[in-house]
Amino acid sequence: MADPSGNNPATGGLFGDLARLFGKGGGPGSAPAGTPAGGAAIPPTAVPAVPSEAVADGFAGIGNEQLAQAFENAPLAIVFADRAGRVLAGNRMFCELTGLGGVSPETGLTLSALVQAEDAGLLAEAIAQALAGSPPGHPVELRMARDPDLVAAGFVRALKGQGEGDGTPSLMLHLIDVSQRKKLEVQFVQSQKMQAVGQLAGGVAHDFNNLLTAMIGFCDLLLLRHSPGDQSFADIMQIKQNANRAANLVRQLLAFSRQQTLRPRVLDVSEVLSELSHLLRRLMGENIRLDMRHGRNLDLVKVDQGQIEQVILNLAVNARDAMPEGGALTIATETIEIIRAQQIGTEEILPGRYVRIEVADTGTGIPPEVVPRIFEPFFTTKAVGSGTGLGLSTVYGIVKQTGGHVLVSSEVGEGTSFSILLPAYAADAAQGVEPGEETEARSRDLTGAGTIMLVEDEDPVRLFSARALRNKGYKVIEARSGEAAMEILAAEEQPIDLLITDVVMPGIDGPTLIRLVRERRPHIKVLCISGYSEDALRQRIAEETGIAFLSKPFSLKQLAGRVKELLEG
């Protein structure tokens, strides 16, 4: 085996020096164990607290060639240097870590040249402390000069018998590649941050949904007393429309926090994009032109509106970041038909009709070697702190969940185009309008009869809901807390047909109240109202059955329609 220092182990050289340092006889001129060549005392902190005799005995049967093999084949990077920091020898792992073809004293390579300039000071300080005999401390994290993303933990040790002059081994540096660990740490911190932001967004959305429920509800009550020809009618409608726009923004907050209730329904993609256009223009800024191109005779799709909005927003934000100097973002839609199954990259597209949404930018483009990884979670080419690496993976997950496909085409320096293929929705004549849609609620009689217990800690929401239901013919018993509801239930002998309760309340919350009420009245029907998602509710009351859900904000017709559906069903 060749010695990376250029010395022959059998003739002494560096490994002969190392053997003598470890106590193996190196000839008549070798110093006694524990004494440097100059005769000065060795600082006790510079060497392990092991008697030199024991060390000598341990290496008594090991020759220089075996030491060379152990050095060369060590599973971590090892490098020897003199007091001036000049590299004398490095093993195979060291060469792989630094990207060097080989190491010898003649190259004149220094330890400081191996790391980024910003980290050279940390390494110099660690070397000075080791030479001064300071006890070994924590490793220093060093970014390699050849790649700043390549990080190694460095352990600097002063050698026993360190020479005073240059060219003799005085320092040993162990380097352990911790790049993957650092990436995982960054990902963990980022995911924790995103979780905290998501929880904050979900909490804010919940509070706003309560306010918007009251605003939309009282507008509905006012509209009952004002006809379209009334002067106040237009003002009330303006308030309601703006409240609905605010509700859309809140829904996007819930989508970001992944707390939205998934409600696939039949949608016109053009209408969804039109509603998003104002938000998209604000996101793009002044130096990016937004061009919306709606296809003619576009087929309908059945998707969750919040999710498809999240897909478009994620792609738009990525496009904006790819155009720091400005440019154009084009969003186009069309209906296409696939006649035969096609394999495009890893995507197998089956025959059928699809609605195609193309999001194209004139940005920097994506390098070909990066394209296969762009949908991987936490993969990002942005600077640390500038991206989560979750945007495109979320897009991919949502589209695949709907049975669609994501295709990407990119040219470096030209731009990138993402094509979203969503299966077209083919409605049967017998299907008609899906139950639960507001159009259905408008077309039917929403009056009814029965006794309803309404439990809601937000006064505006409770007042609106109670008035709305009384206007439709129901008897409503109000309670502002779970405790108050239980007191009323204990005193109320009349049968109660329906319990309407908020989910999140101080004291006795909604799920707890449902269980307590059903202990007394097992067959009571339950409608939960909440600004959080139905999925979150289901996790809390998994053992309960027969519970309906109405998400906030809701209108008068949505509330009345849901109640009538439950009582008559």
RAJO-V319197 format. One record per pair of residues at least 12 apart in sequence whose C-alpha atoms are under 7 Angstrom apart, sorted by the first residue. I is the first residue (numbers start at 1). GAP is how many residues later the second one is. Records with the same first field share a line. If there is no record, write none. Layout:
# RAJO-V319197
I = GAP + GAP
This chain:
# RAJO-V319197
4 = 85 + 86 + 87 + 98 + 99 + 100
5 = 83 + 84 + 98 + 99 + 100
6 = 98
9 = 55 + 56 + 59
10 = 54 + 55
15 = 49 + 53
16 = 48
19 = 45
21 = 139 + 140
22 = 33 + 34
23 = 29 + 32 + 33
24 = 32 + 35 + 36
33 = 19
34 = 18
35 = 126
36 = 125 + 126
37 = 124 + 126
43 = 90
45 = 88 + 89 + 90
46 = 87 + 88 + 89 + 112
47 = 113
71 = 20
72 = 19 + 20
73 = 19
75 = 18
76 = 17 + 99 + 100
77 = 14 + 16 + 17 + 97 + 98 + 99
78 = 12 + 13 + 16 + 95 + 96 + 97
79 = 12 + 15 + 93 + 94 + 95
80 = 89 + 91 + 92 + 93
81 = 88 + 89 + 90 + 91
82 = 84 + 85 + 86 + 87 + 88 + 89
83 = 83 + 87 + 88
84 = 82
85 = 25 + 26
86 = 22 + 23 + 24 + 25
87 = 18 + 22 + 23 + 24
88 = 16 + 17
89 = 14 + 15
90 = 13
98 = 16 + 46 + 48
114 = 30 + 31
115 = 27 + 28 + 29 + 30
116 = 27 + 28 + 29 + 32
119 = 23 + 24
126 = 30
127 = 29
130 = 26 + 27 + 28
131 = 27
139 = 14 + 15 + 16
140 = 13 + 14 + 15
141 = 12 + 13
142 = 12
149 = 30
150 = 29
151 = 26 + 27 + 28
152 = 23 + 24 + 25 + 26 + 27
153 = 22 + 23 + 24 + 25
154 = 19 + 20 + 21 + 22
155 = 18 + 19 + 20
156 = 16 + 17 + 18
157 = 14 + 15 + 16
158 = 12 + 13 + 14
159 = 12 + 13
187 = 191
190 = 198
198 = 58 + 59
199 = 58
201 = 52 + 53 + 56
202 = 51 + 52 + 55 + 57
205 = 45 + 48 + 49
206 = 325 + 326
209 = 322 + 343 + 344
210 = 251 + 321 + 342 + 343
212 = 31 + 35 + 341
213 = 248 + 339 + 340 + 341
214 = 246 + 247 + 250
215 = 28
216 = 24 + 27 + 339
217 = 247 + 338 + 339
218 = 246
219 = 17 + 21
220 = 336
247 = 306
251 = 55
252 = 54
255 = 51 + 52 + 55
259 = 273 + 274
260 = 272 + 273
261 = 272 + 273 + 274
262 = 42
263 = 41
264 = 38 + 39 + 40
265 = 37 + 38 + 39
266 = 34 + 35 + 36 + 37
267 = 33 + 34 + 35
268 = 32 + 33
270 = 24
284 = 36
287 = 39 + 40
288 = 38 + 39 + 40 + 41
289 = 38 + 39 + 40
290 = 38 + 39 + 40
291 = 38 + 39 + 40
292 = 38 + 39 + 40
293 = 38 + 39 + 40
294 = 38 + 39
295 = 38 + 39
298 = 36 + 37
299 = 36 + 56 + 125
300 = 124 + 125
301 = 121 + 122 + 123 + 124
302 = 123
303 = 99
307 = 91
311 = 84
314 = 77
319 = 42 + 44
322 = 41 + 42
323 = 40 + 41
327 = 35 + 36
328 = 33 + 34
329 = 31 + 32
330 = 29 + 30 + 31
331 = 26 + 27 + 28 + 29
332 = 25 + 26 + 27
333 = 23 + 24 + 25
334 = 21 + 22 + 23
335 = 19 + 20 + 21
336 = 17 + 18 + 19 + 20
337 = 15 + 16 + 17
338 = 13 + 14 + 15
339 = 12 + 13
347 = 58
353 = 70 + 71
354 = 67 + 68 + 69 + 70
355 = 66 + 67 + 68 + 69
356 = 63 + 64 + 65 + 66
357 = 62 + 63 + 64
358 = 59 + 60 + 61 + 62
359 = 58 + 59 + 60
360 = 56 + 57 + 58
361 = 54 + 55 + 56
362 = 52 + 53 + 54
363 = 50 + 51 + 52 + 53
364 = 48 + 49 + 50 + 51
365 = 45 + 46 + 47 + 48 + 49 + 50 + 51
366 = 44 + 45 + 46
367 = 45
374 = 18
375 = 17 + 18 + 21
376 = 17
377 = 12 + 13 + 16
378 = 12
403 = 19 + 20
404 = 17 + 18 + 19
405 = 15 + 16 + 17
406 = 12 + 13 + 14 + 15
407 = 12 + 13
438 = 120
441 = 116 + 117 + 120
442 = 115
446 = 26 + 114 + 115 + 118
447 = 25 + 26
448 = 24 + 25 + 26 + 116
449 = 24 + 25
450 = 24 + 25 + 47
451 = 23 + 24 + 25 + 45 + 46 + 47
452 = 23 + 24 + 25 + 44 + 45 + 46 + 47
453 = 23 + 24 + 25 + 43 + 45 + 46 + 47
454 = 22 + 23 + 24 + 25 + 45 + 46 + 47
455 = 23 + 24 + 25 + 26 + 27 + 30 + 45 + 46 + 47
456 = 23 + 24 + 25 + 45 + 46
457 = 23 + 24 + 48
468 = 88
469 = 91
482 = 25 + 26 + 27 + 31
483 = 25
497 = 27 + 28
498 = 26 + 27 + 28
499 = 26 + 27 + 28
500 = 26 + 27 + 28
501 = 26 + 27 + 28
502 = 26 + 27 + 28
503 = 25 + 26 + 27
511 = 29 + 30
525 = 21
526 = 21 + 22
527 = 20 + 21 + 22
528 = 20 + 21 + 22
529 = 20 + 21 + 22 + 23
530 = 20 + 21 + 22
531 = 20 + 21
534 = 15
